[in-house]
Structures are given as structure tokens and as C-alpha cells.
């Protein structure tokens, strides 16, 4: 492993992390990838540690990825869901958290449909809290695995142009990626229907903003397509899936605007034929499946670094 450095106690979003800390996470994740290629995919790094995985919102990829990551580090895990916890009986979130704390865990991984919940828990709990996605606010582990995937193919992040296309306003993935990529020296261009672009994006995040995908994709080193998130929308923000695919979906013609060796990313699950033409899912430039592989490595790195490393918050 690389030499350890101090980190914030919690991982809420990447705005609290320096470029040096982000690079250290990515380097550590690269070193952990080898574990997943062994015949016995386990190391004793976190043996005797307890990781509580509490998903108040449905998930498959992220939850499974965290569980696999913890188990490959030999940590014990306890998985909770909203329906299986006392929250369904009227207990407050803080009461639930304090009861979890009484079990003396070493980390809590939390996904919640309400923005700000991981931050609230981090302020009230003594052990590391890792945000696995909160509302439309942040999804830092997804951004880190995206950056690892891009860096793995391109060899760097600094100086690259990355296009993020789709429902920017409702996407926690987009927000965390904008913060992380810009911190690491990448140029980020976002595009989507005007109804899916939050006000002040350029000023808040230092990105270029377009209402058409073509100028964002032109000359890009990577194109990240976002899932249309119907569950986070209060009303219909575009005419329909077919019209969205025609105007904003990534197809072979639009992909020609990017650099020849540009990578195609998607946080999943993919609505094939809507944000992404099915022919591009298996395109040689697609890194959608490597993103899943890298997700385990990034989450292994984070559990290792936050549980086993002194915090810069004392």
C-alpha cells in the first residue's frame, strides 16, 4: 500500500477532499484491484472491524459493491434496510444511528433518499460515515470510481475534457463528478434539456454548460451519460423517451464528435435506447463494466483509509 495520509472523518462529498487526497484514494484503489484477481479474493486488512451498511433507498450495484469490498478486506458486515429497521416503527433516524453506535461499529455506509442525511449522521456519530448516495445531493464513491476508470484508460485526469450529458439537475452523480473532475484538473462540459439544468452551474462548479449535447461532446476524451431519474422529478421535464433519445441520446453519429479514443461511461442502470444507443454499450470504447469492477476497488480503498487511518479532524 502507499503511505497513509490524513483524511476527513467522513466521506460526504468530494468538496471536503484535496486533489492530493483524491489521488491517494485512486492510487490505493489501484493497489486493491489485484486482490479481486486472486484465486482467494480476500486480505486480512480489516479483520475484526465491523461495517454497518444501511440503505434507506433501493440499490443493487452500490450496495453489493460495498458488501463485496468489506468482505474482501475481511471486515464483518451488518446490512440494514428501512423496512427492516425500527424506522418503519416510527423511530427517528438519530435514534436508529445511536443504537447502531452502541454496537461499536467501525464505519457506517448510508444511502438515503433525502439530501443531507449522511452529513447529519457524520456530525452526530463518532465513527466514519460514508455516503453511498443522498437524494440529488452527492454520490462521491461513484465519482471516484468514474475518475479511476478514466485515469486507468487515459493515464491522467489533468487536462482531459469530460462531457456529462443528461439530467444534471437531479443527478448526484453529476454533482460529485463535477466537483471531483474539476479539482483534478479536467475540463468538464455538461449538457441537457434546459429543464434539467440547474441555475448557476457554470459559476458554482466551474464547468461549461450547454442545452445541446453536440458542443459538450465535441473533442471530449470521455462522455458520461446519465440515467433519466423519473423518481427525482416532480413533473414531466421532457416530451418522452423517444424524443429525448433523438435530441440528447448518445449514438454513433454524436460519438464521432468526440476524440477517436474517447471512453463512454454510464453510472447504471442503463436505459438502453434512451440515453445510450444499444450498439454503444458493447462498443470497444465503453468502460461501463470496468466501472463496476473499479467500484469494488474504490470502496475497498475508502473503507481501508477511513477506518484504518487517523482523521485530519482529530
C-alpha positions in Angstrom: 0.0 0.0 0.0 1.0 3.6 -0.4 2.0 5.7 2.6 -1.0 6.9 4.5 -2.2 10.5 4.8 -4.9 12.0 6.9 -8.4 12.2 5.7 -11.7 13.8 6.9 -13.5 11.5 9.3 -16.4 11.1 6.9 -16.9 10.8 3.1 -19.9 13.1 2.5 -18.8 14.6 -0.9 -15.6 15.4 -2.6 -15.7 19.1 -1.9 -14.0 18.3 1.5 -11.2 16.4 -0.2 -8.0 17.9 -1.7 -6.6 16.7 -5.0 -3.8 15.0 -3.1 -6.3 13.0 -1.0 -8.3 12.1 -4.1 -5.2 10.9 -5.9 -4.2 8.9 -2.8 -7.7 7.2 -2.8 -7.3 6.3 -6.5 -3.8 5.0 -6.1 -4.9 2.9 -3.1 -7.8 1.5 -5.2 -5.4 0.5 -8.0 -3.4 -1.4 -5.5 -6.5 -3.2 -4.2 -7.6 -4.3 -7.7 -5.1 -7.1 -7.6 -6.9 -8.7 -4.7 -10.0 -9.2 -6.9 -7.9 -11.1 -9.4 -6.6 -13.7 -6.9 -7.9 -17.2 -6.5 -8.8 -16.3 -2.9 -10.2 -12.8 -3.1 -9.6 -11.7 0.5 -7.0 -9.9 2.6 -6.9 -9.6 6.4 -6.6 -5.8 6.3 -9.8 -5.1 8.3 -10.2 -8.3 10.2 -12.2 -7.7 13.4 -13.7 -4.5 12.1 -17.5 -4.0 11.7 -19.1 -2.2 8.8 -22.8 -1.4 9.0 -24.4 -1.0 5.6 -27.7 0.9 5.9 -29.6 1.5 2.7 -32.8 3.5 3.2 -33.2 3.7 -0.6 -33.2 0.8 -3.1 -29.9 -0.1 -4.7 -28.3 -3.1 -6.3 -24.9 -2.1 -7.7 -23.7 0.2 -4.9 -24.9 -1.9 -2.0 -23.4 -5.1 -3.5 -20.2 -3.3 -4.2 -19.8 -2.1 -0.7 -20.6 -5.5 0.8 -18.1 -7.2 -1.5 -15.5 -4.5 -0.7 -15.9 -5.0 3.0 -15.8 -8.8 2.8 -12.7 -8.8 0.6 -11.0 -6.8 3.4 -12.2 -9.4 5.9 -14.4 -7.0 7.7 -17.7 -8.2 9.3 -20.8 -6.6 7.8 -24.3 -6.0 9.0 -26.8 -4.9 6.4 -29.9 -2.9 7.3 -32.8 -1.6 5.2 -35.5 0.9 6.1 -38.2 -1.8 6.1 -36.2 -4.0 8.4 -35.3 -1.3 10.9 -37.1 0.5 13.7 -37.5 3.5 11.4 -40.5 1.7 10.0 -42.0 1.7 13.5 -41.5 5.4 13.9 -38.1 5.6 15.5 -36.1 8.7 14.4 -33.0 8.5 12.2 -30.8 9.7 15.0 -32.2 7.2 17.5 -31.5 4.4 15.0 -28.0 5.8 14.4 -27.3 6.0 18.2 -28.5 2.4 18.6 -26.1 1.4 15.8 -23.3 3.3 17.6 -24.0 1.4 20.8 -22.9 -1.8 18.9 -19.5 -0.2 18.5 -19.1 -0.4 14.7 -16.1 0.9 12.8 -17.9 2.5 9.9 -21.4 3.2 8.6 -22.3 3.2 4.9 -25.5 5.1 4.3 -27.8 5.6 1.3 -30.8 7.8 1.8 -33.4 9.5 -0.4 -33.1 12.8 1.5 -30.2 15.1 0.8 -28.1 15.9 3.9 -28.7 12.7 5.9 -25.1 11.4 5.7 -23.8 14.8 6.8 -26.2 14.9 9.7 -25.1 11.4 10.8 -21.5 12.3 10.4 -21.9 15.2 12.8 -23.6 13.0 15.4 -21.6 9.8 15.2 -18.0 9.1 16.4 -17.0 6.7 13.6 -16.6 7.3 9.9 -19.8 7.7 7.8 -19.6 7.0 4.1 -22.2 8.5 1.8 -23.5 5.9 -0.7 -25.8 8.5 -2.3 -28.1 11.0 -0.7 -31.1 12.5 -2.6 -30.0 14.6 -5.5 -27.0 15.9 -3.5 -24.0 13.6 -3.8 -22.6 10.2 -4.8 -18.9 10.5 -4.1 -17.9 6.9 -4.4 -19.4 6.8 -7.9 -17.4 9.9 -8.9 -14.2 8.3 -7.5 -14.8 5.1 -9.5 -15.5 7.1 -12.6 -12.3 9.0 -12.2 -10.3 5.8 -11.5 -11.8 4.3 -14.7 -10.9 7.4 -16.8 -7.4 7.6 -15.4 -6.8 3.9 -15.9 -7.5 4.3 -19.7 -6.1 7.7 -20.2 -3.2 7.7 -17.7 -4.3 11.0 -16.2 -7.2 13.3 -15.4 -5.5 16.7 -15.7 -6.1 18.4 -19.0 -8.8 16.0 -20.2 -12.2 17.1 -21.4 -15.1 15.1 -20.0 -18.7 15.6 -21.2 -21.6 14.8 -18.8 -24.9 14.6 -20.6 -28.4 14.3 -19.3 -30.4 15.1 -16.2 -27.8 17.3 -14.5 -30.2 19.0 -12.1 -31.4 15.7 -10.4 -28.1 13.8 -10.6 -26.0 13.3 -7.5 -23.5 11.5 -9.8 -23.1 14.6 -12.0 -22.6 16.9 -9.0 -19.9 14.8 -7.4 -18.2 14.2 -10.7 -18.2 17.9 -11.5 -16.5 18.7 -8.1 -14.0 15.8 -8.4 -13.0 16.2 -12.0 -12.5 19.9 -11.9 -10.4 19.5 -8.7 -8.2 17.0 -10.6 -7.7 19.5 -13.4 -10.1 18.2 -16.0 -12.3 20.4 -18.2 -16.0 19.5 -17.7 -18.8 20.3 -20.1 -22.3 19.4 -19.2 -25.4 19.4 -21.4 -29.1 18.6 -21.1 -32.6 20.0 -21.7 -33.0 23.4 -20.1 -35.5 21.9 -17.7 -32.7 19.6 -16.4 -30.0 22.2 -15.9 -29.8 23.8 -12.6 -29.3 27.6 -12.4 -25.8 28.8 -11.8 -24.0 25.6 -12.8 -21.1 27.3 -14.5 -20.4 29.6 -11.6 -20.9 27.0 -8.9 -18.8 24.2 -10.4 -16.5 25.8 -13.0 -18.0 23.9 -15.9 -19.2 24.7 -19.4 -23.0 24.4 -19.8 -24.9 23.7 -23.0 -28.5 22.9 -23.9 -27.4 20.6 -26.7 -25.1 17.6 -26.4 -23.0 18.3 -29.5 -20.8 21.1 -28.3 -20.2 19.3 -25.0 -19.2 16.1 -26.8 -17.0 17.8 -29.4 -13.3 17.0 -28.7 -14.1 15.1 -25.5 -11.8 12.5 -24.0 -14.7 10.9 -22.2 -18.5 11.0 -22.5 -20.6 10.2 -19.4 -24.3 9.6 -20.0 -26.7 9.9 -17.1 -29.8 7.9 -16.3 -33.1 9.8 -16.6 -34.3 9.8 -13.0 -38.0 9.8 -13.1 -38.2 9.2 -9.3 -36.5 12.6 -8.6 -38.6 14.6 -10.9 -41.7 16.4 -9.7 -43.2 16.6 -13.2 -42.5 15.8 -16.9 -39.4 17.6 -17.9 -39.1 16.3 -21.5 -41.7 15.2 -24.1 -40.9 11.5 -23.9 -38.2 8.8 -24.1 -38.2 8.7 -27.9 -37.8 12.4 -28.3 -35.1 12.5 -25.5 -33.1 9.8 -27.3 -33.4 11.7 -30.6 -32.2 15.0 -29.2 -29.9 14.1 -26.3 -29.1 10.4 -26.5 -25.6 9.2 -27.3 -25.5 7.4 -30.7 -22.7 6.6 -33.1 -23.1 9.9 -35.0 -22.8 12.0 -31.9 -19.9 9.9 -30.7 -17.9 10.8 -33.8 -17.7 14.4 -32.4 -15.6 13.1 -29.5 -11.9 12.1 -29.8 -11.4 8.8 -31.5 -10.2 7.2 -28.3 -12.8 8.8 -26.1 -14.3 6.5 -23.4 -18.0 6.0 -22.8 -19.2 6.0 -19.2 -22.6 5.4 -17.5 -23.3 5.0 -13.8 -26.0 2.5 -14.5 -28.5 1.1 -14.7 -28.6 1.9 -18.4 -31.9 2.8 -20.2 -30.7 1.4 -23.5 -32.2 3.2 -26.4 -32.9 6.3 -24.3 -29.7 7.9 -23.1 -27.5 5.4 -24.8 -27.8 3.6 -28.1 -27.6 -0.2 -27.5 -24.8 -0.5 -30.0 -22.5 1.6 -27.9 -23.0 -0.4 -24.7 -20.6 -3.1 -26.1 -18.5 -0.7 -28.1 -14.8 -1.1 -27.6 -14.7 2.4 -26.1 -17.3 1.6 -23.5 -15.9 1.3 -19.9 -19.3 0.6 -18.3 -18.3 -2.9 -17.0 -14.8 -1.7 -15.9 -16.7 0.9 -13.9 -18.4 -1.8 -11.9 -15.0 -3.6 -11.3 -13.4 -0.4 -10.2 -16.3 0.4 -7.8 -15.3 -2.5 -5.6 -11.7 -1.4 -5.6 -12.6 2.2 -4.7 -14.8 1.2 -1.9 -12.2 -1.2 -0.6 -9.7 1.8 -0.6 -12.2 4.1 1.2 -13.0 1.6 3.9 -9.3 0.9 4.5 -8.3 4.6 4.5 -11.2 5.9 6.7 -11.3 3.1 9.2 -7.6 2.5 9.5 -6.1 6.0 9.0 -6.0 8.9 11.6 -8.5 11.6 10.7 -7.4 15.1 10.0 -10.3 16.2 12.2 -8.6 14.7 15.2 
